[in-house]
Amino acid sequence: MLDYIIVGLGLSGLAFVDKIANENKSYVVFEDFTQKSSRVAGGLCNPLVLKRFTVAWQANEQMKIAVPFYQKIQNKIGKDVVLDLPILRRFNSVEEQNTWFEACDKPILNDFLYPELIRNSNEALDIPFHYGRVKHTRKIDLAILLSSYLEDLDQKGNLIKDSFEHDKLLHHNECVEYKNIKAKHIVFCEGFGVHKNPFFNYLPIYGNKGEYIIIKSERLQLKEILKSSVFIIPVADDLYKVGATYNNKDISDNPTNSAKEELVNKLKKVIKVPFEVVDQVSGIRPAVKDRRPILGTHPSYKNIHILNGMGSRGILAAPVMARALYNHIEKKYQLPVEVSLHRFDKAFELSENK
Ligand SMILES: Cc1cc2nc3c(=O)[nH]c(=O)nc-3n(C[C@H](O)[C@H](O)[C@H](O)COP(=O)(O)OP(=O)(O)OC[C@H]3O[C@@H](n4cnc5c(N)ncnc54)[C@H](O)[C@@H]3O)c2cc1C
């Protein structure tokens, strides 16, 4: 009998699988490539909310675990996927500059915010009110990281490239059974795919679609990440990711013209040189109204667990949440109430009584 079945290898699945692999647990991973959120993400490892110059929920603490986590995986796969890349925040007004300096004085922020205005020297950019600079941020190349990790799992015989069929899962007292596989536990890390999961689709995880355009511009010559009304993220020679959009009405899979138009219009307000849109990508963020992840054990089945609800900050949250879930399952540690799935037990009871 295996220790674990894991369903889904996005950021959540990766963080949990890596934890159990380090603990020498036996496991198999199912992945069907139906959700793309982690593979198309911008890869920003940034603890700040750059609209308001505040720290995202527990992001400072998460950063201390997340950065070494990705660096360790980088060493394991032998590819440079974690890049030190500062973010330049374009100011829109003198008021914003003042808010930046007020933020610089706060102890929780002063390690991240460089307390000086930076003048723009790149003629391709329109930056009348200068920049602020965010330190210690990273860009993670998630597409390469995830595909290399999957390849490694495949070579070790730990990967099944197939859709997990929930109606074929049997739960016994001491284990679960799926087709011919028995395991002590199953952990669902399906992202927005959870809406097809009859064990957990009572949870209020809604889809928030995000899109990026990929542009080519020889004259832009931007080396840092630029944040204006959109992020401009250097990805390769003369290629940049621009985005992302947020849309909780459209949960279709494919990129849209309206998102492209929105992003092109925003970009034109910041860059003054020609560019060409060469590609567009989209994914659905697994978001929760209270903006907290959801993890824990099913209210009725002690061997069935979930790790989900990472919203727009999966890079920072997933490694910490995976560790908390592992300790909950294996060592019976309590989960923090703000991330426990038991905050939705009322919704579970209602779904049972339908
Ligand atoms: C455009 C965009 C930009 C983003 N930028 C950032 C960023 O810069 N920084 C950041 O921290 N976060 C960012 N995010 C958010 C981040 O991507 C999410 O928080 C994260 O991807 C969630 O990871 P997950 O593993 O929980 O879900 P997912 O990435 O959706 O992974 C779930 C996996 O489960 C698989 N799966 C589902 N159902 C089944 C099934 N039945 N059988 C087998 N496999 C199944 C799917 O194929 C998928 O691979 C961005 C998101 C988007 C869309």
The ligand as an ORCA input file, in Angstrom:
! r2SCAN-3c Opt
* xyz 0 1
  C      -2.365     34.839    -15.258
  C      -1.959     34.440    -13.873
  C      -0.845     35.034    -13.278
  C      -0.444     34.665    -11.996
  N       0.705     35.203    -11.478
  C       1.122     34.813    -10.250
  C       2.347     35.290     -9.724
  O       3.076     36.040    -10.383
  N       2.699     34.909     -8.451
  C       1.927     34.056     -7.706
  O       2.275     33.736     -6.562
  N       0.773     33.549     -8.208
  C       0.352     33.916     -9.449
  N      -0.806     33.411     -9.961
  C      -1.628     32.552     -9.098
  C      -1.083     31.135     -9.059
  O      -0.877     30.737    -10.371
  C      -2.068     30.217     -8.318
  O      -2.143     30.613     -6.974
  C      -1.581     28.762     -8.381
  O      -1.343     28.417     -9.704
  C      -2.548     27.769     -7.799
  O      -1.912     26.514     -7.862
  P      -2.681     25.148     -7.646
  O      -1.673     24.077     -7.735
  O      -3.497     25.226     -6.387
  O      -3.714     25.065     -8.851
  P      -3.416     24.780    -10.414
  O      -2.226     25.499    -10.868
  O      -4.700     25.035    -11.110
  O      -3.057     23.239    -10.444
  C      -4.007     22.220    -10.342
  C      -3.498     21.027    -11.138
  O      -4.389     19.930    -10.953
  C      -4.615     19.286    -12.202
  N      -5.926     18.615    -12.120
  C      -7.119     19.179    -11.824
  N      -8.093     18.248    -11.807
  C      -7.504     17.053    -12.089
  C      -7.983     15.702    -12.215
  N      -9.281     15.365    -12.016
  N      -7.091     14.726    -12.538
  C      -5.768     15.016    -12.719
  N      -5.272     16.276    -12.595
  C      -6.121     17.283    -12.296
  C      -4.569     20.454    -13.197
  O      -4.304     20.018    -14.513
  C      -3.461     21.322    -12.628
  O      -2.189     20.985    -13.141
  C      -1.218     33.730    -11.258
  C      -2.324     33.134    -11.856
  C      -2.696     33.462    -13.149
  C      -3.870     32.781    -13.792
*
